[in-house]
Amino acid sequence: MIDVDDFKAVNDRHGHDVGDVVLQEVAARIKEITTARCCGRLGGEEFSAFLVGTLPQVHALGARLNQAMTHRPMNGLNISISISISIGIASSMNCAMTHELMVEADRQLYRAKKAGKNQYAMDPSLSQAYQG
C-alpha cells in the first residue's frame, strides 16, 4: 500500500488541478517501477500494487519507489512540486486472503508514517523468516 505524504498540502497550496496531475504522475511512476500486473489507485492519495518477489527484491523496490518520488520533482501546470510517499508491505507468507494482505499493508503503512514518512515498512518477522 502506497500513500502520498502530506498530499492535502499540495491541494491546499496549489489547487486540485495540480493535485490531480501529481496523482497521475505518482500512478505512472508506480506502474513504471513496479511493473506490477495489478496496481492502481485505491482512493484519495492511496495506491496499491500486488507483486511477486523475494525479500531482497521487495526491499530494493521499496527504496526505488521512494527515490523515484523524491529525486524527480512532479512537473505539471508549470509548477514543480516535490513529494514523498510512505509504503506498507505485506506478504502472503503471513496473510492467506487478499483482505488480510490489505489490512496488514495498511498497518505497515501507518508504521512508516509514524516513523517519519518517506519510507517503507514491513512486518519485522518477514526478515527473520527469510533469513531462516
C-alpha positions as CSV (number, residue, x, y, z in Angstrom):
1,M,0.0,0.0,0.0
2,I,1.4,3.4,-1.0
3,D,0.3,6.8,0.3
4,V,1.4,10.3,-0.8
5,D,2.8,12.1,2.2
6,D,1.0,15.3,3.2
7,F,-1.0,15.4,0.0
8,K,-3.6,17.7,1.4
9,A,-0.9,20.4,1.5
10,V,-0.5,20.0,-2.3
11,N,-4.2,20.6,-2.9
12,D,-4.4,23.4,-0.4
13,R,-1.3,25.3,-1.7
14,H,-1.6,24.6,-5.5
15,G,-5.3,23.6,-6.1
16,H,-7.0,20.4,-7.0
17,D,-6.0,20.6,-10.7
18,V,-2.3,20.4,-9.8
19,G,-3.1,17.7,-7.2
20,D,-4.8,15.7,-10.0
21,V,-1.6,16.0,-12.1
22,V,0.5,14.9,-9.2
23,L,-1.6,11.8,-8.6
24,Q,-1.4,10.9,-12.3
25,E,2.4,11.2,-12.2
26,V,2.6,9.2,-8.9
27,A,0.5,6.4,-10.6
28,A,2.7,6.5,-13.7
29,R,5.9,6.1,-11.6
30,I,4.4,3.3,-9.5
31,K,3.5,1.4,-12.7
32,E,6.8,2.1,-14.3
33,I,8.9,1.0,-11.4
34,T,6.9,-2.0,-10.1
35,T,5.9,-3.4,-13.4
36,A,3.1,-4.9,-11.4
37,R,0.3,-6.7,-13.2
38,C,-2.2,-5.4,-10.6
39,C,-1.7,-1.9,-9.4
40,G,-3.9,1.1,-9.1
41,R,-5.4,3.9,-7.1
42,L,-7.4,2.8,-4.0
43,G,-8.9,6.3,-3.5
44,G,-7.7,9.7,-2.4
45,E,-3.9,9.6,-2.5
46,E,-3.6,5.8,-1.7
47,F,-2.4,3.3,-4.2
48,S,-1.7,-0.4,-4.2
49,A,0.4,-2.9,-6.1
50,F,0.4,-6.7,-5.9
51,L,3.8,-8.2,-6.7
52,V,5.7,-11.5,-6.7
53,G,9.3,-11.4,-5.4
54,T,11.9,-12.3,-2.9
55,L,12.5,-10.2,0.2
56,P,15.7,-8.5,-1.2
57,Q,13.6,-7.6,-4.3
58,V,10.9,-6.1,-2.1
59,H,13.5,-4.1,-0.1
60,A,15.0,-2.8,-3.4
61,L,11.6,-2.0,-4.8
62,G,10.6,0.0,-1.7
63,A,13.8,2.0,-1.9
64,R,13.4,2.6,-5.7
65,L,9.8,3.8,-5.2
66,N,10.8,6.3,-2.5
67,Q,13.7,7.6,-4.6
68,A,11.5,7.9,-7.7
69,M,9.2,10.3,-5.9
70,T,11.8,12.4,-4.0
71,H,14.5,12.6,-6.6
72,R,12.3,13.7,-9.5
73,P,10.0,16.7,-8.9
74,M,6.5,16.5,-10.1
75,N,6.1,18.8,-13.1
76,G,2.6,19.8,-14.0
77,L,0.8,23.0,-14.9
78,N,4.1,25.0,-14.9
79,I,4.7,24.1,-11.2
80,S,7.5,21.9,-9.9
81,I,6.4,20.1,-6.7
82,S,8.5,17.7,-4.5
83,I,6.6,14.9,-2.8
84,S,7.4,11.8,-0.9
85,I,5.5,8.6,-0.3
86,S,5.1,6.1,2.6
87,I,4.8,2.4,1.8
88,G,3.3,-0.5,3.8
89,I,4.4,-4.0,2.7
90,A,2.6,-7.2,3.5
91,S,3.4,-10.8,2.5
92,S,1.2,-13.7,1.5
93,M,3.6,-15.8,3.8
94,N,1.7,-14.2,6.7
95,C,-1.7,-13.5,5.1
96,A,-3.8,-16.1,3.4
97,M,-6.5,-13.8,2.0
98,T,-6.4,-10.6,-0.1
99,H,-8.3,-8.8,2.6
100,E,-5.7,-9.8,5.2
101,L,-2.9,-8.6,2.9
102,M,-4.6,-5.2,2.6
103,V,-5.1,-4.9,6.4
104,E,-1.5,-5.8,7.1
105,A,-0.2,-3.5,4.3
106,D,-2.3,-0.7,5.9
107,R,-0.9,-1.5,9.3
108,Q,2.6,-1.3,7.9
109,L,1.9,1.9,6.0
110,Y,0.9,3.6,9.3
111,R,4.2,2.3,10.9
112,A,6.1,4.0,8.0
113,K,4.1,7.2,8.6
114,K,4.6,7.2,12.3
115,A,8.4,6.5,11.8
116,G,8.7,9.8,9.9
117,K,7.2,9.2,6.4
118,N,9.2,8.9,3.1
119,Q,10.0,5.2,3.8
120,Y,8.6,1.7,3.7
121,A,7.8,-0.6,6.5
122,M,7.0,-4.4,6.7
123,D,6.5,-6.8,9.5
124,P,9.9,-7.5,11.0
125,S,9.1,-11.2,11.2
126,L,9.4,-11.3,7.4
127,S,13.1,-10.6,7.6
128,Q,13.5,-13.2,10.3
129,A,11.6,-15.8,8.3
130,Y,13.6,-15.1,5.2
131,Q,16.9,-15.4,7.0
132,G,16.0,-18.8,8.3
